[in-house]
Amino acid sequence: MTSFARILGVIALLLLCGVPAGAQMRGHGGPVRALAVTADGRLAISGGFDQSAIVWAIETGAALGVLRFHDGAVNAVAALPDGRFATASEDGRIALWRLGRAEPERVLEGHTGPIVALAVSPDGLSLASASWDGTARIWPLAGGDSRLLDPHRGPVNAVAFLPSGAPVTAGADGAVRLWAAEGASQVLATAPTGLNAVAVAPDGEVAVAGADAILRVVRADGTVRIAAELGPNPVIALALSPDGARVAAATAGGTIAVVDRATGRVQLRLVGPGLPVWSLAWRPDGAELLTGGGDRLVRRWDARSGEPIGALIMRRPADPLASRQGSRGAEVFGACVACHTLTPDEGVRAGPTLAGLFGRRIASVPGYRYSDSLKRMDLVWTPETVSRLFEIGPARYTPGTKMPEQTIGSEADRAALIEFLERATAPR
């Protein structure tokens, strides 16, 4: 019996045993960054900031497998027509998986920066990837070299395919580009701010959205037919219903707007616990929407009524900074909580735990995957070295890090952060 057949057998057994439908799928140790659903609607795959991907039986909420390979957050996933799954990460690699196997069947390498989006071609023969290295690539799933799509000015945040098979990309430069077979591109449309997401309808219209919280629906000739304001928070994910009639848009504020593509009117607003919603996926019949977000859950929603499927748990994850409200250092650290925990029992996120940080050698937390360059560094974390990290930036101070580039220009803010970390990460 094949691995795929065994998995389907497990699903059937769970259904026959009368396990109740899962409104939430729990398993990730950090925000759920990516979602995809198989063509038959029975399985979902999610990617998380905790560096793992999980395969789920949607009806039961059961986790059928946890896929661990990447050295960074799993930012994008895709369900392939032949039953495989693809995962892509901030480590710049794409892994192709067979259900039931603990290791990837194949690894695709070529990007030099984090990969943040994947798309499968209409014929199912190619996989497209978008990266913060400023490029996109088209990978033949049967094997062979990838095709490079370049030149966006800055990170490429989204990729999709037109019904014809032509790739479409969108990025931080606000441009929507169409790519011809020979590699040339044309700018279809531009936005005044960076674009985070793109989706293509069956008739070839392109939906894009980003930092200005406006959903734009663009015709093939570049005309913006609809500009629907969904603010106030940036849109960070889009998904078109299988029939192309509705666009689901997820925001950094935690709401999901379901928009009628013909008119641009918001039909439904789905409201969760107030944390960013990073990912969206429709089930094939268009009756149900899956979402993943900062609460570390995959949630199920009735796409006709906007009601949650099953009991909706609105509780937010425990706030590790709640007891330190009013502390300037805690406020500065607030930008770090998505990737780092302060105590060893809080679970794995995109970055290693900071528990016991000071006096610890770099790249030494057990069980965390570090780059080889970090492992070779002779550095111990002290108040001085942590301050220097944020003064000049991780890329310069710790080359080879997966940490997003960020600096703290204010000496007072750096000092407040150090004071906070000395108290919050000390062994108890």
KELUM-653495 format. One record per residue (C-alpha): residue in three letters; x, y, z. Coordinates in steps of 0.1 Angstrom, whole numbers, plus 2048, in hexadecimal, padded with zeros to 3 digits. Example, Ala and Ser with C-alpha at 12.3 -4.5 7.8 and 13.67 -1.06 7.14 Angstrom:
2
ALA87B7D384E
SER8897F5847
***
This chain:
428
MET800800800
THR80E8227F7
SER81483D811
PHE7F8852802
ALA7E0835804
ARG7E9830829
ILE7E2854831
LEU7C0853820
GLY7B9833834
VAL7C1846854
ILE7A986284A
ALA78D849842
LEU792838864
LEU79185A876
LEU770863864
LEU76084186B
CYS769843890
GLY754862893
VAL77087A89E
PRO75F89D89F
ALA7688B7886
GLY7858CD891
ALA77E8F2890
GLN7A28F9898
MET7C18E488F
ARG7DC8E78AA
GLY8008DD8A7
HIS8168FA89D
GLY82D90A8B6
GLY82B92C8A4
PRO81594088C
VAL80792C86E
ARG81893D851
ALA80A928833
LEU7ED912829
ALA7E38FC80C
VAL7C78E3806
THR7C88C47F0
ALA7B28C27D1
ASP79B8A97E1
GLY7968C07FF
ARG79F8A5819
LEU7C28B0823
ALA7D28D182C
ILE7F78DA831
SER8028F6847
GLY82490784B
GLY82E91986A
PHE84793187A
ASP85291388F
GLN864905870
SER84C8E886B
ALA8308DF853
ILE8138C985E
VAL7FC8B4848
TRP7D88B4856
ALA7B88A0851
ILE7A08BD84E
GLU7808AD85A
THR78F89F87A
GLY7AA8B9881
ALA7C389C885
ALA7E88A287D
LEU7F3887865
GLY817890864
VAL8308AB86F
LEU84A8B4854
ARG86B8C1863
PHE8878CA84B
HIS88B8EF847
ASP8A3906859
GLY88A92285D
ALA86592B85C
VAL850918843
ASN842936830
ALA831924813
VAL82190380B
ALA8108F37ED
ALA7FC8D47E6
LEU8088C47C5
PRO7F08B27AD
ASP8038917B0
GLY7FD88F7D6
ARG81E89E7E1
PHE8228BD7F6
ALA83B8DA7F2
THR8488EF80F
ALA85E90D80C
SER871920827
GLU88593E831
ASP8A392782D
GLY89F92C807
ARG896908800
ILE8788F57F3
ALA8718D27FE
LEU85A8B97EC
TRP84A89F802
ARG83787E7FE
LEU81D877818
GLY829860833
ARG84E86682E
ALA863877848
GLU87C88782F
PRO87789C810
GLU8768897EF
ARG8898A67DE
VAL8978C77E8
LEU8988E57D0
GLU8B38FF7D5
GLY8BB91F7C3
HIS8AD93C7D7
THR8C59517EC
GLY8AA95F803
PRO88B954815
ILE86F945800
VAL84D954809
ALA8359467EF
LEU82E9287D8
ALA8169227BC
VAL80E9037A6
SER80A908781
PRO7E8900771
ASP7F58E1760
GLY8058D5781
LEU8278D1771
SER8398EF781
LEU83D9007A2
ALA8449257A6
SER8559357C4
ALA8599597CF
SER8769647E4
TRP8839827F8
ASP8A397F7E3
GLY8909947C9
THR8889777B1
ALA86F95C7A9
ARG87693A79B
ILE863920786
TRP86C8FC78F
PRO8638DF779
LEU8548C5790
ALA8618A977A
GLY8858B5780
GLY89D8CC76F
ASP8AA8F0774
SER89490C780
ARG88B92A76C
LEU89594B77C
LEU87C96977C
ASP88E989784
PRO88D9A9786
HIS8769B57A3
ARG8869D17B7
GLY8869C27D9
PRO8759A37E9
VAL85C98F7D4
ASN83F9877EC
ALA8269757D6
VAL82495F7B7
ALA80794F7A3
PHE7FF942780
LEU7E794F766
PRO7D0935757
SER7E7935739
GLY80492A74F
ALA81694C74F
PRO824955771
VAL81A974784
THR82E9837A0
ALA82999F7B9
GLY8419AF7D1
ALA84D9C97E9
ASP8529E17CC
GLY82D9E37C6
ALA82F9D47A3
VAL81A9B8795
ARG82E9A7779
LEU82498F75E
TRP83F978750
ALA84296B72D
ALA850949724
GLU871957718
GLY87796873A
ALA86C98C731
SER85399D748
GLN83B9BA747
VAL82C9CE764
LEU8079C8764
ALA7FF9E0780
THR80F9F279D
ALA8059FC7C0
PRO812A187D5
THR81DA017F1
GLY82C9DE7F2
LEU8169C07E7
ASN8149A17FD
ALA7FD98A7EB
VAL7F09817C8
ALA7D496A7BB
VAL7C8962798
ALA7A495C78E
PRO799942774
ASP79295F75B
GLY7B596D75F
GLU7AE98A776
VAL7C9990790
ALA7C19997B4
VAL7DD9AA7C8
ALA7DF9BA7EA
GLY7F99C6803
ALA8049E081B
ASP7EA9FA812
ALA7CD9E281A
ILE7BD9E67F8
LEU7B29C87E4
ARG7B89CF7BF
VAL7A99BA7A4
VAL7BC9BF783
ARG7B19B7760
ALA7C89A7746
ASP7CE9C9736
GLY7DA9D8757
THR7BA9EB760
VAL7B29EA785
ARG78D9E0784
ILE7889E07AA
ALA79B9F17C7
ALA78A9E67E7
GLU7969F4808
LEU7999D9822
GLY7AD9ED83C
PRO7B99F8854
ASN7D29DB856
PRO7E99CF83A
VAL7DC9B1825
ILE7F5994828
ALA7E4977817
LEU7CB9727FA
ALA7B89547EE
LEU79E9517D2
SER7819397D6
PRO78291C7BE
ASP76992B7A7
GLY77B94D7A8
ALA75C9607B4
ARG76A9697D6
VAL78B9767E3
ALA79496F807
ALA7AD989815
ALA7BE985837
THR7CC9A284A
ALA7E79A9864
GLY7CB9B487B
GLY7BC99187D
THR79D995867
ILE795984846
ALA77F99582C
VAL76D980812
VAL7689977F4
ASP7519927D6
ARG7699957B9
ALA74E9A27A1
THR7459C07B6
GLY7619C57CF
ARG7489C47EC
VAL7519B380C
GLN739996811
LEU746989832
ARG75F99284D
LEU76D976862
VAL77B981883
GLY79496C898
PRO7A79748B7
GLY7B79948AA
LEU7D99858A0
PRO7E698787C
VAL7D896E863
TRP7F596384E
SER7E5949837
LEU7C593E825
ALA7B9920811
TRP797917803
ARG7898F3802
PRO7808E97DE
ASP75A8EE7E1
GLY75F9127EC
ALA74990C80B
GLU76590D824
LEU78392382B
LEU7A291A83F
THR7B7934850
GLY7D8934863
GLY7E694F879
GLY7F895C897
ASP7E39478AF
ARG7F69288A2
LEU7D6918896
VAL7C790E875
ARG7A2918877
ARG78490D862
TRP768926857
ASP747922845
ALA74E938826
ARG72893E821
SER71F94A843
GLY740955851
GLU73B940870
PRO75692A87E
ILE75390487A
GLY7518F689C
ALA7579098BC
LEU76C9298B6
ILE78692D8D0
MET78F9528D2
ARG7A99508EC
ARG7CA9608E3
PRO7EA94E8EB
ALA7F995890C
ASP80B97A909
PRO82E975916
LEU83199B91A
ALA8119A192D
SER8219A394F
ARG83A9BC942
GLN8239D5932
GLY8309F8935
SER8549EC931
ARG8669FD914
GLY87C9DE910
ALA85D9C890D
GLU84F9DF8F3
VAL86F9DD8DE
PHE86F9B78E2
GLY84B9B68D5
ALA8589B48B2
CYS86A9948BB
VAL84F97E8CB
ALA84396F8AA
CYS86595D8A7
HIS87495A8CA
THR86794D8EB
LEU87595890D
THR872938920
PRO87B914916
ASP85890691B
GLU84791D901
GLY84E9088E3
VAL86290D8C3
ARG85C92A8AC
ALA86F93788E
GLY88D9408A3
PRO89D92E8C1
THR8919358E4
LEU8A29528F6
ALA8A0940918
GLY8C3942928
LEU8CF95990C
PHE8EB96C91E
GLY90B958921
ARG90093F906
ARG9159388E7
ILE9059418C6
ALA8F39248B4
SER8F290D8D2
VAL8CD9088DB
PRO8C88E28D9
GLY8B08D68BE
TYR8B08F78AA
ARG8BD8F6886
TYR8D8911881
SER8EA91A862
ASP90E90D85E
SER91C93185E
LEU90C938880
LYS91A91788F
ARG93D922885
MET93A944896
ASP94E94B8B6
LEU9349608C8
VAL9249608EA
TRP9049738F1
THR90A98F90A
PRO8F99B190F
GLU9149C08F9
THR9119A78DC
VAL8EB9A78DC
SER8EC9CE8DB
ARG9059CD8BE
LEU8EF9B48AB
PHE8D29CD8AA
GLU8E99EB8A5
ILE8F79DF884
GLY8DE9C487A
PRO8DE99E87A
ALA8E999A856
ARG90A9AD85D
TYR9109A1881
THR90697D87C
PRO90A974857
GLY8F695684D
THR8DA95D866
LYS8B695685D
MET8AB973874
PRO89898E861
GLU8AD9AD85C
GLN8A59C8876
THR8B89E288A
ILE8B19F78A9
GLY8BFA198A3
SER8B8A278C5
GLU8D3A208DF
ALA8B9A248FB
ASP8A2A0B8EA
ARG8BE9F28E7
ALA8C79F690C
ALA8A29F2916
LEU8A09D2901
ILE8C09C4912
GLU8B29CC934
PHE8929BA92C
LEU8A399B91E
GLU8BA99893C
ARG89C995952
ALA88598293B
THR89D96792F
ALA8B0960950
PRO8AD93C95C
ARG892937976
***
